[in-house]
């Protein structure tokens, strides 16, 4: 299987990128490198300007710094997702610890790259996210009466629409890509949060619990000592009807 991070050949035609970064040297470096790679590049210096541009300008992907002078990058992400935007966002930041990475991903980031970074890796991650966006354009995943639409980011369980957070959506997507299979905590932590396994972290268990309550008790089974499995023989969405994301 080809690794998207190793492919140099993929550049979506006329892909437009938005850089939200306040450090002039980094901006100049990114603009030149990404334009040389064949992308159209827009740029803003602040979080407020970046949020407005991401909402108004037709961009295919956002490269976002977290440490901005006016509006923190995590708040930009939160507002962008709250407004219904699903544009892919790659976070660039000097904040490299696990808590900051989890916070950024939970706010809706699609990928996370700590400074200093290799430009070749950034280009590879951009290619991978653009490819995934194209692949998802008309995709639906489903089992039984549960349907996840990757284009509209909507989930329906036997005709009833469910409200999921960004991480819950990604978690359900992973289960639907492996129906009936047991997925370990290590696997889910790496795939959904991009983190190495931390035996002291219960973030996977917490989010599986959130998702299970929304889908219905029995929808996700705990396999002791191994992980979790999406049930393919139960009608989901029959439990809690009053859901808070």
C-alpha positions in Angstrom: 0.0 0.0 0.0 1.3 3.5 -0.9 2.1 5.8 2.0 0.6 9.2 1.4 3.5 10.9 3.3 6.0 9.5 0.8 4.3 10.5 -2.5 5.7 13.6 -4.2 3.5 13.4 -7.2 0.2 14.4 -5.8 -0.8 18.1 -5.9 -4.5 18.9 -6.3 -4.9 21.2 -9.3 -5.1 24.8 -8.3 -5.2 24.0 -4.6 -5.4 27.1 -2.6 -3.8 27.2 0.8 -4.3 29.8 3.6 -1.4 30.4 6.0 -2.3 32.0 9.3 1.1 32.9 10.9 2.6 36.1 12.4 6.3 35.3 12.2 7.6 37.0 9.0 10.5 34.6 8.4 8.3 31.6 8.6 5.6 33.2 6.4 8.2 34.1 3.7 9.6 30.5 3.8 6.2 28.9 3.6 4.9 31.1 0.8 7.9 30.6 -1.4 8.1 26.9 -0.8 4.4 26.2 -1.3 4.2 28.4 -4.4 7.2 26.6 -5.9 5.3 23.4 -5.1 2.4 24.6 -7.3 -0.1 25.8 -4.7 -1.9 29.1 -4.6 -1.1 30.7 -1.3 -3.0 33.3 0.8 -1.7 34.7 4.1 -3.0 36.5 7.1 -1.0 37.7 10.2 -3.6 37.4 12.9 -6.2 35.0 14.2 -9.1 37.3 13.5 -8.0 37.9 10.0 -7.3 34.2 9.5 -10.8 33.2 10.7 -12.4 35.7 8.4 -10.4 34.6 5.4 -11.1 30.9 6.1 -14.8 31.7 6.2 -14.9 34.0 3.2 -12.1 32.8 0.8 -12.4 29.6 -1.1 -9.5 27.7 0.4 -8.7 24.0 0.2 -6.6 23.8 3.4 -5.5 26.0 6.2 -2.0 26.0 7.8 -2.6 27.6 11.3 -0.2 28.7 14.0 -1.5 28.4 17.5 0.4 31.3 19.0 -1.1 34.4 17.4 -1.1 37.9 18.7 -4.9 38.5 19.0 -6.9 35.4 18.8 -5.3 32.1 19.9 -5.2 29.4 17.2 -7.3 27.0 19.3 -10.1 29.6 19.4 -9.8 30.1 15.7 -10.3 26.4 15.3 -13.3 26.3 17.7 -15.1 29.2 15.9 -14.3 27.8 12.5 -15.8 24.4 13.3 -18.7 25.9 15.2 -19.6 27.8 12.1 -19.8 24.6 10.1 -16.6 24.8 8.2 -14.9 21.4 7.4 -11.8 22.8 5.6 -8.8 20.7 6.6 -6.5 22.5 9.1 -2.9 21.6 9.8 -1.6 23.2 13.0 2.0 24.5 13.2 3.2 25.3 16.7 6.0 25.3 19.2 3.7 23.7 21.7 4.7 20.1 21.5 3.4 18.4 24.6 0.5 15.9 24.6 -2.0 18.1 26.3 -1.7 20.9 23.7 -1.8 18.4 20.8 -5.0 16.8 22.2 -6.6 20.2 22.7 -5.9 21.3 19.2 -7.2 18.0 17.7 -10.3 18.2 19.9 -11.0 21.7 18.6 -11.1 20.3 15.1 -7.5 20.3 13.7 -6.9 17.5 11.1 -3.1 17.3 11.7 -0.4 18.7 14.0 3.2 19.5 13.2 5.5 20.8 15.9 8.2 23.5 15.2 10.9 23.1 14.0 9.7 21.0 11.2 11.0 19.6 7.9 9.4 21.4 5.0 9.2 18.1 3.0 7.1 16.6 5.8 4.7 19.6 5.8 4.3 19.2 2.0 3.6 15.5 2.5 1.0 16.1 5.1 -0.7 18.7 2.9 -0.8 16.3 0.0 -2.2 13.6 2.3 -5.0 15.9 3.6 -5.9 17.2 0.2 -6.1 13.6 -1.2 -8.3 12.6 1.7 -10.6 15.5 1.1 -11.0 14.5 -2.5 -11.5 10.9 -1.6 -14.2 11.9 1.0 -16.1 14.1 -1.4 -18.9 11.6 -2.1 -18.2 8.9 0.5 -20.5 7.3 2.9 -19.8 4.6 5.5 -22.5 2.6 7.1 -23.5 -0.6 8.9 -27.1 -1.5 9.4 -29.1 1.7 9.9 -26.0 3.7 10.9 -24.8 6.0 8.1 -21.8 8.4 8.3 -21.5 10.9 5.5 -17.9 12.0 5.1 -18.8 14.9 2.7 -21.5 16.6 4.9 -20.0 15.3 8.2 -23.4 14.1 9.2 -24.4 11.0 11.0 -27.8 9.3 10.9 -29.0 6.3 13.0 -32.1 4.7 11.5 -33.2 8.1 10.1 -32.4 10.1 13.2 -29.6 12.6 12.9 -26.9 12.5 15.7 -24.8 15.4 16.8 -21.2 14.4 17.2 -18.0 16.4 18.1 -15.1 16.3 15.7 -13.3 13.6 17.7 -16.4 11.5 18.1 -17.0 11.7 14.4 -13.4 10.6 13.7 -13.8 7.8 16.2 -17.0 6.5 14.7 -15.4 6.7 11.2 -12.6 4.5 12.4 -15.1 1.9 13.8 -17.1 2.0 10.6 -14.0 1.4 8.5 -13.4 -1.8 10.6 -17.0 -3.1 11.3 -17.0 -6.0 13.7 -13.2 -5.8 14.4 -11.7 -5.2 17.8 -9.7 -1.9 17.8 -7.2 -1.5 20.6 -6.7 1.6 22.6 -3.2 2.0 21.2 -4.6 1.9 17.6 -7.3 4.4 18.3 -5.0 6.8 20.2 -2.6 6.7 17.2 -5.3 7.0 14.5 -7.6 9.6 16.1 -5.2 11.7 18.2 -1.9 11.0 16.4 -0.3 10.1 19.8 1.9 7.2 21.0 0.2 5.0 23.6 0.2 6.5 27.1 -0.9 3.9 29.7 -1.8 6.8 32.0 -4.3 8.3 29.6 -8.0 7.5 29.5 -8.9 9.8 26.6 -9.9 6.9 24.4 -12.2 5.4 27.1 -13.8 8.8 27.7 -14.6 9.4 24.1 -15.8 5.8 23.5 -18.1 6.4 26.4 -19.4 9.7 24.9 -20.0 8.0 21.5 -21.6 4.9 23.1 -24.2 7.1 24.9 -25.1 8.9 21.7 -25.4 5.7 19.6 -27.1 3.7 22.3 -25.9 1.3 25.0 -24.6 -1.9 23.4 -23.6 -0.1 20.2 -19.9 -0.3 21.1 -18.7 -3.4 22.9 -15.8 -3.5 25.3 -13.6 -6.6 24.7 -11.7 -7.0 27.9 -7.9 -6.8 27.6 -8.2 -6.0 23.8 -10.2 -2.9 23.1 -13.5 -1.9 21.6 -15.7 -3.2 18.8 -18.7 -1.6 17.0 -21.6 -3.9 17.2 -23.0 -4.8 13.7 -26.2 -6.5 15.0 -27.8 -3.9 17.2 -30.0 -1.0 16.2 -28.0 2.1 17.4 -29.4 5.4 18.5 -32.0 3.9 20.8 -30.7 5.2 24.1 -30.2 8.9 25.1 -32.2 11.2 23.0 -31.1 14.4 24.8 -27.4 14.7 23.7 -24.9 17.4 24.6 -21.8 17.3 22.3 
